[in-house]
Amino acid sequence: FEDRNRPTTGKHVIRSNNARTIIGTIYLSRAELMVDAVKPVFDKSAYTVIIARKLNMFSGPNLILNTDYDGSDIPIPSEVAAMPSPSDHIVLIK
């Protein structure tokens, strides 16, 4: 979680071929998330929500965002829960 009052700068990096299970929400509304891996990322997670100002992927990772919200005890954000179907949960804004 990143402070909403933080200046619009910063970069957070996931540089691991073993980031297979990350359940929950990555909240970086004021910064960039960079995923740099050659193996699948988050593919063994019940679900992963990413809220980021910018998302960059390097080295060819397969970023998998599952939506099995009942497969975890970790609550999902209410805004995500209010969406009508999992296919509506991926929103990319340029």
C-alpha positions in Angstrom: 0.0 0.0 0.0 1.3 3.4 -1.0 0.3 6.7 0.7 -2.3 8.5 -1.5 -0.7 11.8 -0.5 2.7 10.8 -1.9 4.1 12.8 -4.8 3.5 11.2 -8.2 6.9 9.5 -8.4 8.4 6.2 -7.6 8.9 2.8 -8.9 8.2 -0.5 -7.3 9.8 -3.6 -8.8 9.0 -7.3 -8.7 12.1 -8.9 -10.0 11.7 -12.6 -9.2 10.9 -15.8 -11.1 9.3 -17.1 -7.8 6.5 -14.5 -7.4 3.9 -17.2 -8.0 1.6 -16.5 -5.1 0.7 -13.0 -4.1 -2.9 -12.8 -2.8 -4.5 -9.4 -2.2 -4.2 -5.9 -3.5 -1.1 -4.0 -4.7 -2.1 -0.3 -4.3 0.3 2.1 -6.0 -2.0 4.8 -7.4 0.8 7.4 -7.5 3.7 5.2 -8.8 4.8 2.6 -11.3 4.9 -1.2 -10.8 7.5 -2.9 -12.9 7.4 -6.7 -13.3 10.7 -8.2 -14.5 10.6 -11.9 -14.7 10.8 -14.7 -17.3 8.4 -17.2 -15.5 4.7 -16.7 -14.8 3.9 -14.2 -12.1 1.0 -14.5 -9.6 -0.3 -17.6 -11.4 -0.8 -19.7 -8.2 -2.7 -16.9 -6.4 -6.5 -17.2 -5.8 -6.6 -13.5 -6.8 -4.4 -10.5 -7.2 -5.7 -6.9 -7.7 -3.3 -4.3 -9.0 -4.0 -0.6 -8.8 -1.1 1.3 -10.2 -0.5 4.6 -12.0 1.7 2.7 -14.5 2.4 -1.0 -15.1 5.5 -2.1 -17.1 6.6 -5.6 -17.8 10.1 -6.6 -18.9 11.8 -9.9 -19.9 8.5 -11.4 -21.1 6.6 -12.4 -17.9 3.2 -13.9 -18.1 1.3 -11.8 -15.6 -1.7 -13.8 -14.5 -4.5 -12.1 -12.5 -6.9 -14.8 -11.3 -10.3 -13.9 -9.9 -11.1 -16.8 -7.5 -12.2 -14.5 -4.7 -13.8 -17.3 -2.7 -10.4 -19.2 -2.8 -8.9 -16.9 -0.1 -9.8 -15.5 3.3 -8.3 -12.2 2.3 -11.1 -9.7 1.6 -11.2 -8.0 -1.8 -11.7 -4.2 -2.1 -15.4 -3.2 -2.1 -15.0 -1.5 -5.5 -13.9 -4.8 -7.0 -16.6 -6.8 -5.3 -19.2 -4.4 -6.8 -18.2 -5.2 -10.3 -20.7 -7.5 -12.1 -18.4 -10.2 -13.4 -14.7 -11.1 -13.3 -14.3 -10.2 -16.9 -15.0 -6.6 -15.9 -12.2 -6.6 -13.3 -9.3 -5.8 -15.7 -9.3 -2.2 -16.6 -6.3 -0.7 -18.4 -6.2 3.1 -18.8 -3.7 4.8 -21.0 
